[in-house]
Amino acid sequence: MTPDPAAHAADPARTLPSLTVRHPRVAPSRLLAELVPPRHFARESFDTYRPDPAHPSQQRALERLREVATTLSEPARGGGAWWRRRAASRTPAVYLDGGFGVGKTHLLASLAHAVGPARTTYGTFVELTHLVGALGFAATVDALGERRLLCIDEFELDDPGDTVMMSRLLRELTDRGVAIAATSNTLPGSLGEGRFAAEDFLREIQALAARFEVLRIDGEDHRHRAVTTHAASLTPHDVRAVVARRDGATLDDLDTLLTHLSTVHPSRYGALLDGIDLVGLTGVRQVDRQDVALRLVVLVDRLYDRDVPVVLSTDAGAAGTADLFTPEMLRGGYRKKYYRALSRLGALAAEGAALAQDDRRTT
């Protein structure tokens, strides 16, 4: 007799895989090898970017990055110290500034693909700071200095140490002729505002800003239809059923998962998701501690990078993920991180809800 998959999925006694039993260990060599465009943008190119005619800045950014790619694709010339200094002074450094969902990461990944994986390092700001911590500063400069281009997604300065370190890192890399391309939702001269006493580090921040040609990208968030996940929230029973029907799926209570994340270094959150194709979360409610909320932001970024759908159910009385972070957080210095996380989690939850709907149609 063939077992009923729906009954099997609904079996309350069945133990489902959990992220909280995972304790990944990541070698520094893997951190370096994984600095490539995320899977979500693996097939994107300049040709797949569709500028919105209502926002001409998108077309201008596209054209400028095509020019940068052409420049960086030219063979590197040898020479002595004088020539290297002259080449470094002409090395492009572009900064894509704009709101959420206007295609900044799409363009950054397209630039990386155009220049080529053998000549490009691609990572988020957080991933690069973790790399420095794992390899050491000098080894990181040597490793990244072998490439022609460094792409930095989600450029943010969250503390004075990062400000000094990143200023020095970019200076040493550009002196070696490495081109820089970065994305952020904050203009370079405003980095650090609201997070620490930015005025005390103004010279470092200004030095960073002076290195970049700013390309402003206007437009609407292409994920706006899924910024909140009220419609995508399921019942706990449905979340469990969707997870139970799939290999490579996990089920966790949000509070329990957040406690586990405090024991895993954020540089390992990507490895935490190795082999995972769907994440189920129950008991989703408002997070009221900033350190916990920032860990959740990193996890959402890694889920989004890997195109891992999420199915979730909210805690009793919770309004949904639109209220995942407190009003104070959404007004504070990290607000752009939180809004990005809401946008991305909304998109992933919409994908998860579609999977749940497909399941209902086939059972």
C-alpha positions as CSV (number, residue, x, y, z in Angstrom):
1,M,0.0,0.0,0.0
2,T,1.4,3.4,-1.0
3,P,1.6,5.8,1.9
4,D,-0.4,9.0,1.6
5,P,2.2,11.9,1.3
6,A,-0.3,14.4,2.7
7,A,-0.9,12.3,5.8
8,H,2.9,11.7,6.1
9,A,3.5,15.4,5.9
10,A,0.9,16.2,8.6
11,D,2.2,13.6,11.0
12,P,2.9,15.6,14.2
13,A,5.3,13.0,15.5
14,R,7.6,13.3,12.6
15,T,10.9,15.1,13.4
16,L,11.8,17.5,10.6
17,P,15.3,18.8,9.8
18,S,16.3,22.0,11.6
19,L,19.0,24.7,11.1
20,T,19.7,24.7,14.8
21,V,21.5,21.3,14.7
22,R,24.0,22.7,12.2
23,H,27.4,24.1,13.4
24,P,29.3,24.8,10.3
25,R,33.1,25.2,10.2
26,V,34.4,27.3,7.3
27,A,38.0,27.3,6.2
28,P,39.4,30.8,5.2
29,S,40.1,29.4,1.7
30,R,36.4,28.7,1.3
31,L,35.5,32.3,2.3
32,L,37.8,33.5,-0.5
33,A,36.5,31.0,-3.1
34,E,32.9,32.0,-2.4
35,L,33.4,35.7,-3.2
36,V,31.5,35.5,-6.4
37,P,28.2,37.0,-7.6
38,P,25.3,35.3,-5.6
39,R,23.3,32.5,-7.2
40,H,20.3,34.9,-7.4
41,F,22.2,36.9,-10.0
42,A,24.3,34.1,-11.6
43,R,22.7,34.5,-15.0
44,E,22.3,38.2,-15.1
45,S,24.1,40.5,-17.5
46,F,24.0,44.0,-18.8
47,D,21.6,42.6,-21.5
48,T,19.1,41.3,-19.0
49,Y,18.9,44.7,-17.1
50,R,15.8,46.6,-18.2
51,P,16.1,50.3,-17.5
52,D,12.9,52.0,-16.6
53,P,12.3,54.8,-19.2
54,A,10.7,56.8,-16.4
55,H,14.0,57.0,-14.6
56,P,16.8,57.9,-17.1
57,S,19.5,57.5,-14.4
58,Q,19.1,53.7,-14.8
59,Q,20.1,53.9,-18.5
60,R,23.0,56.2,-17.6
61,A,24.3,53.9,-15.0
62,L,24.1,50.9,-17.4
63,E,26.1,52.8,-20.1
64,R,28.7,53.9,-17.6
65,L,29.2,50.4,-16.3
66,R,29.5,49.0,-19.8
67,E,32.4,51.5,-20.3
68,V,34.0,50.4,-17.1
69,A,33.8,46.8,-18.1
70,T,35.4,47.6,-21.4
71,T,38.2,49.4,-19.7
72,L,38.9,46.6,-17.3
73,S,38.8,43.9,-20.0
74,E,41.8,45.5,-21.7
75,P,45.1,43.6,-21.1
76,A,47.0,44.9,-18.1
77,R,50.3,46.6,-19.0
78,G,53.5,45.9,-17.1
79,G,56.1,48.5,-16.1
80,G,57.9,50.0,-13.2
81,A,56.6,51.8,-10.1
82,W,55.9,55.0,-12.1
83,W,53.7,53.2,-14.6
84,R,51.8,51.4,-11.8
85,R,51.1,54.7,-10.0
86,R,49.9,56.2,-13.2
87,A,47.6,53.2,-13.9
88,A,46.3,53.3,-10.4
89,S,45.3,56.9,-10.7
90,R,43.2,56.0,-13.7
91,T,41.6,52.9,-12.2
92,P,37.8,53.2,-12.1
93,A,36.0,53.4,-8.7
94,V,32.2,53.7,-9.1
95,Y,29.6,53.8,-6.4
96,L,26.0,52.9,-7.2
97,D,23.6,54.8,-4.9
98,G,19.9,54.3,-4.9
99,G,16.9,52.9,-3.1
100,F,15.9,49.3,-2.7
101,G,15.1,47.1,-5.7
102,V,16.2,49.5,-8.4
103,G,18.7,47.0,-9.8
104,K,22.0,48.0,-8.2
105,T,23.0,44.5,-7.3
106,H,21.9,43.3,-10.8
107,L,24.2,45.9,-12.4
108,L,27.1,45.1,-10.0
109,A,26.8,41.4,-10.8
110,S,26.6,42.2,-14.5
111,L,29.9,44.1,-14.2
112,A,31.5,41.2,-12.4
113,H,30.4,38.8,-15.1
114,A,31.5,41.1,-17.9
115,V,35.0,41.4,-16.4
116,G,35.2,37.7,-15.7
117,P,35.4,35.5,-12.6
118,A,39.1,35.0,-12.8
119,R,39.7,38.8,-12.6
120,T,36.9,39.7,-10.2
121,T,36.3,39.4,-6.4
122,Y,32.6,39.9,-5.5
123,G,31.2,40.1,-1.9
124,T,29.0,42.1,0.4
125,F,30.7,44.5,2.8
126,V,30.0,42.2,5.7
127,E,31.6,39.2,3.8
128,L,34.7,41.3,3.1
129,T,35.1,42.4,6.8
130,H,34.7,38.7,7.8
131,L,37.4,37.8,5.2
132,V,39.8,40.3,6.8
133,G,39.1,38.7,10.2
134,A,39.7,35.2,8.9
135,L,42.8,35.9,6.8
136,G,44.3,38.9,8.4
137,F,44.7,42.3,6.7
138,A,47.9,41.8,4.8
139,A,46.9,38.4,3.4
140,T,43.5,39.9,2.3
141,V,45.2,42.7,0.5
142,D,47.6,40.2,-1.2
143,A,44.7,37.9,-2.2
144,L,42.4,40.7,-3.5
145,G,45.3,42.5,-5.1
146,E,45.7,39.7,-7.6
147,R,42.3,40.6,-9.2
148,R,41.4,43.4,-11.6
149,L,38.1,44.3,-9.9
150,L,36.6,44.3,-6.4
151,C,32.8,44.5,-6.2
152,I,31.4,45.4,-2.8
153,D,27.6,45.0,-2.4
154,E,25.7,46.7,0.4
155,F,28.5,49.0,1.4
156,E,27.9,50.2,5.0
157,L,30.0,51.4,7.9
158,D,28.6,50.2,11.2
159,D,31.5,51.1,13.5
160,P,34.7,53.1,13.6
161,G,36.9,50.1,13.2
162,D,35.2,49.2,9.9
163,T,35.7,52.7,8.7
164,V,39.4,52.8,9.3
165,M,39.9,49.2,8.0
166,M,37.9,49.7,4.8
167,S,39.5,53.1,4.0
168,R,43.0,51.5,4.3
169,L,41.9,48.4,2.3
170,L,40.6,50.4,-0.6
171,R,43.6,52.7,-0.6
172,E,46.0,49.7,-0.8
173,L,44.0,47.9,-3.4
174,T,43.6,51.0,-5.6
175,D,47.3,51.7,-5.3
176,R,47.8,48.2,-6.8
177,G,45.5,49.1,-9.7
178,V,42.4,47.2,-8.5
179,A,39.2,48.8,-9.7
180,I,36.4,49.2,-7.1
181,A,32.6,49.1,-7.7
182,A,30.2,49.3,-4.8
183,T,26.5,49.6,-4.1
184,S,24.8,51.2,-1.2
185,N,21.6,53.0,-0.1
186,T,23.7,55.8,1.4
187,L,25.9,58.4,-0.3
188,P,29.6,57.8,0.5
189,G,29.9,61.1,2.5
190,S,27.0,60.0,4.7
191,L,28.3,56.5,5.6
192,G,28.3,55.9,9.3
193,E,25.6,58.5,10.1
194,G,23.4,57.4,13.0
195,R,25.6,54.5,13.9
196,F,28.6,56.0,15.6
197,A,30.2,59.4,16.1
198,A,30.8,59.9,12.4
199,E,32.2,63.3,12.8
200,D,35.2,61.8,14.7
201,F,36.1,59.8,11.7
202,L,35.2,62.4,9.1
203,R,38.6,62.4,7.4
204,E,38.4,58.6,6.9
205,I,34.9,58.9,5.5
206,Q,35.8,61.8,3.2
207,A,38.8,59.8,2.0
208,L,36.5,56.9,1.1
209,A,34.0,59.3,-0.6
210,A,36.8,61.0,-2.6
211,R,37.7,57.6,-4.3
212,F,34.3,57.1,-5.9
213,E,32.5,58.3,-8.9
214,V,28.9,58.3,-7.7
215,L,26.2,56.9,-10.0
216,R,22.8,57.8,-8.7
217,I,20.1,55.2,-9.7
218,D,16.5,56.3,-9.2
219,G,13.4,54.1,-9.5
220,E,10.8,52.0,-7.8
221,D,11.5,48.9,-5.8
222,H,10.8,46.0,-8.2
223,R,10.0,43.9,-5.1
224,H,7.4,46.4,-3.9
225,R,4.5,43.9,-4.4
226,A,6.0,41.7,-1.7
227,V,7.6,44.1,0.7
228,T,5.3,42.9,3.5
229,T,4.3,39.3,3.9
230,H,0.8,39.5,5.3
231,A,-0.6,37.6,2.4
232,A,2.3,35.1,2.5
233,S,1.9,34.1,6.1
234,L,0.6,30.6,6.5
235,T,-0.7,28.5,9.4
236,P,1.9,26.5,11.4
237,H,0.3,23.3,10.1
238,D,0.7,24.5,6.5
239,V,4.3,25.5,7.1
240,R,5.1,22.1,8.5
241,A,3.3,20.3,5.7
242,V,5.2,22.2,3.0
243,V,8.5,21.4,4.7
244,A,7.6,17.8,5.2
245,R,7.0,17.3,1.5
246,R,10.4,18.4,0.4
247,D,14.0,17.1,0.7
248,G,16.4,19.9,1.6
249,A,13.8,21.8,3.7
250,T,14.1,22.8,7.4
251,L,11.6,23.9,10.0
252,D,12.5,26.1,13.0
253,D,10.8,28.3,15.5
254,L,12.1,31.9,15.0
255,D,13.1,32.5,18.6
256,T,15.0,29.2,18.8
257,L,16.7,29.9,15.5
258,L,17.7,33.4,16.6
259,T,19.2,31.9,19.8
260,H,21.2,29.5,17.6
261,L,22.5,32.3,15.3
262,S,24.1,33.9,18.3
263,T,26.4,30.8,18.5
264,V,27.4,30.9,14.8
265,H,29.7,33.6,13.4
266,P,27.9,35.5,10.6
267,S,30.6,34.6,8.2
268,R,29.3,31.0,8.5
269,Y,25.6,31.8,7.8
270,G,26.1,30.9,4.1
271,A,27.5,27.5,5.1
272,L,24.6,27.1,7.5
273,L,22.4,26.9,4.4
274,D,24.5,24.4,2.5
275,G,22.1,22.0,0.8
276,I,19.0,23.8,2.0
277,D,16.3,24.5,-0.7
278,L,13.5,25.8,1.6
279,V,13.3,27.3,5.1
280,G,10.2,27.1,7.2
281,L,9.8,29.4,10.2
282,T,7.0,29.4,12.8
283,G,6.3,31.8,15.6
284,V,7.5,34.8,13.6
285,R,7.1,37.9,15.7
286,Q,8.7,41.3,16.3
287,V,12.4,41.3,17.2
288,D,13.1,43.9,19.8
289,R,16.9,43.6,20.3
290,Q,19.2,45.2,17.8
291,D,22.0,42.7,18.0
292,V,19.5,39.9,17.3
293,A,17.9,41.9,14.5
294,L,21.2,42.4,12.8
295,R,21.9,38.7,12.8
296,L,18.5,38.1,11.2
297,V,19.4,40.7,8.5
298,V,22.5,38.7,7.6
299,L,20.6,35.5,7.5
300,V,18.0,37.0,5.2
301,D,20.7,38.3,2.9
302,R,22.3,34.8,2.7
303,L,18.9,33.3,2.0
304,Y,18.3,35.8,-0.8
305,D,21.7,35.3,-2.3
306,R,21.0,31.6,-2.6
307,D,17.4,31.9,-3.8
308,V,16.1,29.9,-0.8
309,P,12.3,30.4,-0.5
310,V,10.8,30.8,3.0
311,V,7.4,29.7,4.3
312,L,6.4,31.3,7.6
313,S,3.7,31.6,10.1
314,T,3.4,34.5,12.5
315,D,3.1,34.2,16.3
316,A,-0.4,34.7,17.8
317,G,-1.2,38.4,17.8
318,A,1.7,39.3,15.4
319,A,0.8,41.5,12.5
320,G,3.3,39.9,10.0
321,T,6.8,40.7,8.9
322,A,6.0,44.3,8.2
323,D,6.3,44.6,12.0
324,L,9.3,42.3,12.3
325,F,11.5,45.2,13.5
326,T,10.5,47.8,16.0
327,P,9.5,51.4,15.0
328,E,12.7,52.6,16.8
329,M,14.8,50.3,14.6
330,L,13.1,51.5,11.4
331,R,14.0,55.0,12.4
332,G,17.5,54.4,13.6
333,G,20.9,54.2,12.0
334,Y,20.4,50.7,10.6
335,R,17.0,51.4,9.1
336,K,18.2,50.8,5.5
337,K,19.5,47.3,6.5
338,Y,16.1,46.5,8.1
339,Y,14.1,47.8,5.1
340,R,16.3,45.8,2.7
341,A,15.7,42.7,4.8
342,L,11.9,43.3,4.8
343,S,11.9,43.7,1.0
344,R,14.0,40.5,0.5
345,L,12.1,38.4,3.0
346,G,8.9,39.5,1.4
347,A,10.1,38.3,-2.0
348,L,11.3,34.9,-0.5
349,A,8.0,34.5,1.4
350,A,6.0,35.1,-1.7
351,E,7.9,32.3,-3.4
352,G,7.2,30.0,-0.4
353,A,3.5,30.8,-0.4
354,A,3.4,29.9,-4.1
355,L,4.9,26.5,-3.3
356,A,2.3,26.0,-0.6
357,Q,-0.5,26.9,-3.0
358,D,0.9,24.4,-5.6
359,D,0.9,21.7,-2.9
360,R,-2.7,22.4,-2.1
361,R,-3.6,22.0,-5.7
362,T,-1.9,18.6,-6.0
363,T,-3.3,17.0,-2.8
